């Protein structure tokens, strides 16, 4: 993941949820960018594109989240894992 995000700016939180039964990724990621410029860079580089070398039917879609900040993301996602 760090290679994929290299050159787009500062990221301080990445969460890749997976299915506990199959042990496979769900195809979604939660990424917290440290600044707005990094968000724009990531959007321009990835939105609407496919990741080379990975078989994906869908394109990458970057969306704004209602949950903002590393500590808030960590708190919410930790609560969901323990539920």
C-alpha positions as CSV (number, residue, x, y, z in Angstrom):
1,X,0.0,0.0,0.0
2,X,2.8,2.4,0.8
3,X,4.2,2.0,-2.7
4,X,0.8,2.7,-4.2
5,X,0.5,5.9,-2.2
6,X,4.1,7.0,-2.8
7,X,4.4,10.5,-4.2
8,X,0.9,11.7,-3.4
9,X,1.5,13.3,0.0
10,X,1.0,12.7,3.6
11,X,-1.1,9.8,4.9
12,X,-1.3,9.0,8.6
13,X,-4.0,6.2,8.7
14,X,-4.9,3.4,6.4
15,X,-7.5,0.7,7.2
16,X,-8.3,-2.2,4.8
17,X,-11.2,-4.2,6.1
18,X,-11.4,-7.9,5.3
19,X,-13.9,-10.7,5.5
20,X,-13.2,-12.8,8.5
21,X,-14.7,-16.0,6.9
22,X,-12.7,-15.8,3.6
23,X,-9.8,-13.7,4.9
24,X,-10.0,-11.6,1.8
25,X,-10.1,-7.8,1.5
26,X,-13.5,-6.3,1.0
27,X,-12.4,-4.0,-1.7
28,X,-12.6,-0.7,0.3
29,X,-10.1,1.3,2.1
30,X,-10.2,4.1,4.7
31,X,-7.4,6.6,4.2
32,X,-6.7,9.7,6.2
33,X,-4.7,12.4,4.5
34,X,-2.8,14.9,6.6
35,X,-3.6,17.8,4.4
36,X,-5.9,18.9,1.6
37,X,-3.2,19.0,-1.1
38,X,-2.6,15.3,-0.5
39,X,-6.3,14.6,-1.0
40,X,-6.3,16.4,-4.4
41,X,-3.1,14.6,-5.5
42,X,-4.6,11.2,-4.7
43,X,-7.9,12.1,-6.4
44,X,-6.1,13.2,-9.6
45,X,-3.8,10.1,-9.6
46,X,-6.4,7.4,-8.7
47,X,-10.0,8.4,-9.1
48,X,-11.7,6.5,-12.0
49,X,-8.6,4.4,-12.6
50,X,-7.7,0.7,-12.1
51,X,-4.6,-0.5,-10.2
52,X,-2.1,-2.0,-12.6
53,X,-1.4,-5.6,-11.9
54,X,-4.5,-6.2,-9.8
55,X,-7.5,-7.9,-11.3
56,X,-10.3,-5.4,-10.5
57,X,-13.7,-5.1,-12.2
58,X,-14.4,-1.7,-10.7
59,X,-12.4,1.5,-10.9
60,X,-11.1,3.3,-7.9
61,X,-13.6,5.8,-6.5
62,X,-12.5,8.4,-4.0
63,X,-15.2,9.8,-1.8
64,X,-15.3,12.4,1.0
65,X,-16.1,10.8,4.4
66,X,-18.3,12.3,7.1
67,X,-15.8,10.9,9.6
68,X,-12.6,13.0,9.6
69,X,-9.2,12.6,11.3
70,X,-7.0,9.8,12.4
71,X,-8.3,9.5,15.9
72,X,-12.0,9.6,14.9
73,X,-11.5,7.0,12.2
74,X,-9.6,4.8,14.6
75,X,-12.3,5.1,17.2
76,X,-15.2,4.4,14.9
77,X,-13.5,1.5,13.1
78,X,-12.4,-0.1,16.4
79,X,-15.9,0.1,17.7
80,X,-17.2,-1.7,14.5
81,X,-14.6,-4.4,14.8
82,X,-15.6,-5.2,18.4
83,X,-19.3,-5.2,17.7
